[in-house]
Amino acid sequence: MKNRPFLARINNWFVFTLLTVIVIALIISSNILITNLREKEAERIKVFATAIKILQDNQQKSSETQELLFAILTENDQIPSILTDENKQPFIFDGSSRNIAQEILKDPNELRKLIRKMENNYEPFEIEVANGDKQLVFYDNSALLNNLRYYPYFLGLFILSYLIFIFWFLRTIKKTDEGYLWAGLAKETAHQIGTPLSSMIGWMEIMKLDNPESEGVQEIEKDIERLRTISERFSKIGSVPELNDMNFNQTIQENYSYLKTRISKKINFTLQLPNYTVLVPHNKILMSWVIENLVKNAVDAMKGEGSLQMSVFERNKNILIEVKDTGSGMTKQQVRNAFKPGYSTKKRGWGLGLSLARRVIHEYHNGDIKISQTEVGKGTTFRITVRKA
């Protein structure tokens, strides 16, 4: 698997866009609903003001009319309102205000502030009374409407948080499934290697009986030992390994010595180690696998010719291992995808090496592995960070 299928990426973006549109639609519809409620409250205040005007009319009214008007006035049990003269001086008598706290009504300064706030929010209703004077009815949103004003944003935030959680949850499940898949593949590989390896060991013992000092026998024996190490590496994927090796210099030096004899002579392969013993709790077999993976990738990137430098140094109580090559370098997209399972720039690559290397460093050694520097046409530097003992 080189990359995710194009249609799969399109489907993911379609779902994300659809959910985003739904969230935006909910916010817009909620705002429309609140606007309608605000208009309804304004209409109620208009009826309330009209009732006050009719009550103040000097004409005689029937008892039924008066009861209806009083019912309209008392029906307003949520919208704050107050009656003032044309100079905005409030009337202080029973029924001149509704749903305003007594402590505000008793404090002239607070009452004036409230009237100014109401005027900033809504234009007051004007009432012409019988003697030609004018009165004003100031009003504001009810407590319910004020609370609903923030509802669309809370709703949008909740839905957005839910979508983020779902995205994280599905991504975690996917990564877990991929981890089990690669771990199962690794263990199956180790199992498959084990059968012919056991046979090769048996045949090697027979060959030793004829000529135990043969150079060919010794080289084949080294390769068999290497195959045994590889098999053990794969078998450890998916299980928690013991970090019982401490001499980090020795692990790196052994890897360097082995790899130097097996890569192209046209590659100038060098190693820089501290002149003191570096102690790092690690699993020698798995750490060697990571180093070998990075070195082989570097060799492939240089197409068998160039300079390859491996160095170990200490920084802020951490031990850093850098593998720097003068190969083809990487693009930004390749850097983003380099550690993803199944991603590979090679025609025959499976895209497992760097993914498993990251798993070994992150999950088993509580460290970090990343591409610290790269430039197309000039090379790449991989950096591993682990804590020293």
N, C-alpha and C positions, 0 to 999 in steps of 0.2 A: 504494500500500500504506500504509494508515493505521497499523495495528498488526499484530502477529503474530497469526495465527488462534488462537482459543481452544483448539481441539483440539490444535494443535501444542504449545502451552504445557503442556497436560495430559499429552501423551505424554512430553515432556521430564521433567516431574516424576515420572511413572510410572517411567521408566528410572532416574532418580536414586534414587528410593525403593527400587526393586528391588535396585539395586547396594548400597545402604546396608544393606538387610536381609541380603543375602548376606554382607557383611563382618561384620555383627554375629553372624550364624549361625556363621560360621567361628570367630570368637573364642569363642563359647559352647561349640561342639562341641570346640574345642581344650582349653578349661578342663575340660570333662567328661572328656576323655581323660586329662588330667594327674591329675585327681582319682582316676580309676580306677587309674592307675599308682601313685599314692601308696598307695592301699588295698592293691594287690598287694604293694608293698614291705613294708607293715605285716604282711601275712600271712606273708611270707617271714621276717621277723624273729621272728614268733610261732613258726614252725617251728624257727627257729634256737635260740630260747630253750628250746623243748621238748627239742631235742636235747641242749643243755647239761644240763638237768635230769636227763634219763635217764642221761647219762654219769656224773653225780655220784651217782646212786643206788648204794647199796652192794651191791645184788643182782648176782650173777654174770650176765654177758651172753655170748651166743655171739659167735664171731668175725665172723659175718655181720652181726649187729646192730651190733657196734662199727664195722665197716667202713661200714655205712650211715650211722651217726651222724657218723662223721668226714667222710664225703662231704657230708653236709648242712652241716656246719660250714665245710668248705673251699669249698663251692659259692658261698658269699657272698663275691664278689670285688668288689662295688661299694658295698654299703650300709655306711656307717661305724657300728660298734657297739662297746660296751664293757660288761663285766660288773663290777658293784660289789656291796658288801655292803648290808645294809639301811640303813646310815648314809651311803650314797652314796660310800663310799671305794673307789676302783677297785682291782681285783685286777691285779697286774702279774706275769703268768706267760704262758707260750706258749699261745695260743689264747683268752686272755681278752678280746682286742680284735681287731677286723678293720677294715682300710681306714682306719686312723688313722696320720698321719705320725709317724715316730719322734721327731722333735724335739718334738712335742706330748706323746708318752708319757713322754719324759725330763724334761719340765718340769711339776712338780706344779700350779703356778698355771695354766698354760695348759690342762692336762688338766681341772682343776676348772671353768674357764670353758667348755670344750667340753661337759662334762656338764650344766652349767646351761642352755646353749643347746639341747642335745638335749631336756632336760626341758621347756623352754618350747615346743618344737615338737611333741613327742609324749609321751604318758604312757608311762613305762617298763613293760616286762613284769616281772611278779613271779614268782620261782621259789621254791618251798618245797623245801629239800633234806632229806635223810633225818634229820638230827639236830634238825629243827625250826627251823633258821635260815632266813632269807630272803635271797635275792639278787635284784638288779635288773639288767635288760638295757636300757641306754639306746641309742637309735639315732637317725639323722637321714636326711634325703633323700640319695640317691646324687647324685654329680656330674651324671649324665645328667638326673635329674629336676630338679635345680636349674636346669640350663640350659634344660630344656623349659618351666620355669615362665614364662620370659619370651617363649617362642615365640609365643603368641597375640598378644601386643602388637606384636612385630616383624612378624608376619604382617599384622595389622590396619593397622599403619603403612605397610607396603609396599603393600598393596592400596589404601589411601587415597591414597598418593602416586601410584600408578599411575593411579587414577581422575582425580586432579587433572591429571596430565600429559595423559591422554586428552582431558579437557575442554578444557584449554588448547590442545592440538594441533588438535582439531576446530574450536574457536573461531577459531584463527589461520587455518586453511584457509578457513573461512567468510568471515572478513574479507578474506582475499586474493582469494577468488572475487568477493566483492562489489566490492572495489576494481577488479578487472579489468572487472567488469560496468559499473560507473559510468564508468570511464575509456573503455571501448569506446563506451558510449552518448554520452559527451561528444564523442569524436572523430567519431562518426557525425553528431552534431548539427552540428559545425563543417563537416563535408563537405556536409551538406544545405543549410546556410546559404550556403555558398560559391557554389553554382550560381546561384541567383536574385540573389545579391549582385553577381556579375560582370555579369549582365545589367543590373541597376539602374545600375551604374557607367557602362556603355555608353550607356544612355538619358540619364543625367545629362549626359554630354558632348554629346550631341545637343541637349539643352535649353539648354545654355550657349551654343551657337552662336546661338540666337534671342535670348536675353535673359540674359546672364551675370550681371547685377547684380540680378536678380529676388530678392526676399526669400524667396519660396517655394523657389527653386533653392538658395539658401544654406542654408535650414533642412533641406531634403532632403539636401543634401550633408553636413551635420552628422550627420544620422541614419544616412546610409550609412557614415560614418566610425565611428560608434558600433557599427553592425552588424559592421564589419570588426574592431573591437576585441573584440566579443563572440565572434566566430568564432575569433579568435586565442586568446582565453581558453580556450575549449573544446578547441582543438587541443593546448594545452599540458598538459592533464590526462593523467596517465599517463606523461609524460616528465619528465626532470629539467630544470627551467628554469635559466637563468643569472640569478644575483643580481647584476646589474651596475648597478642604480640605487642611488644613495646618498642623495640629498636627500629625506628622508622628509617634511619639511614641504611640499615642492612636490607630492608625490603626494597627500597628504591634502587640500591646498588645492584642487587640480584636481578631485578627487572631490567636495568640498563645493560648489564653484562649479557643477559640472555638475548635481548632484542638487538643489540648492536651487531651480533654475529649473523643475524637473520634478516637484516634490511640491506638495501642496495649500498654498495661501496661508494656510490656517487653522492650519498647523503652524509654530510658532516654532522654526526650525532655526538653531542657533548652533554656532560652532566656536571652540575655544580651543587655540591653538598656542603653544609656547615662543617667547620673543623671541630665540632663537638658533637657528642651523642644526642640525638633528638629522640625523646621518648613520647610516643603517641599510642594510646590504646587503639588497636586496629585488628582487623582480620586480614592476615597476610595474603591468603588466597584471593579474597575478594578485592582487596586493594591492588593487588598485582593485576587483576583482570581490568580494573579501571585504567591503570597506567598503560597497560598494553593496548587497550581500546583507543586511548587518546593518541598514542604513538602511531598506531596503524592508520588512524584517520589522517594524521599529519603526513605520513608517508604517501598515502593515496592522494592527498591534496597537492603534494609536490611532484606527483608523477615520477617518483623514484629519483629525484635529483634536487638538491638544495641544502639548506642548513636547518638542523633541528636541535633545539636547546631545551634541556630539562633542568630545572633548578628548584632547590628546596631552600626556603628561608623562613625566618620567624618575624611575626609582626603582631603586636598587641596581644600577646599570650596565645596566638594562633600560629599554626604551621601552614605555610602556603606552598603548594607545588604548582609550578607553571610549566606548561609544555608549549613552546613557541616554535612555529614553523614559518618558512618563507614560501608557502604554497599559494593557491589561487585566491584565498580569502573567502569571505562570505558576504552576501547581501543582507540587508535588514530583514527581509522576509525569511531568509535561511536561518538567521540568528534566532528569530522568534520561534521557528518551528524545530530547531535543531534537536531539542530534547523530547519532542513529542513522539510517542510510540508509533512506529510505522512510517515515520518520515525519513526519507533518504534521498540524497542527490545522486546516488550511484545507480547504474542500470540494474545491477544485481543485488543491491543492498536491501535488507529487510527493515532497516530503520529501528533495530532493537538495541544496538550497542550503547549509544549515548543515553537512551531511555533507562536501560538497566544500570548504567554507570551512575546516573543521577539517583536512582533508587538506592544503590549501594551506599553512596555518600550521604544522602539526606536521611534515609530511614534507619540505616544500620550504624552509621558513624556520626550522626547528628552534625554533619558538616554542610558544606555548600560547594557546588560546582557550577561554573558559568563560563561564558565567553567574555573575557575581560577586555579583549581588543581584537579587532579584525578590520581589514581593508582589502577590498577586491584587488587582486593582482599583487598584493604585497605580503599576505600571510595572516595567520590567526594565532591568538594566544588563549589557551584554556587555563583556567585557574581553579584549583581545588583548595578549600580551606577546611582544616580540621583543628580541633582543640588539642593542645599538648597536655601531657599528664601533669 
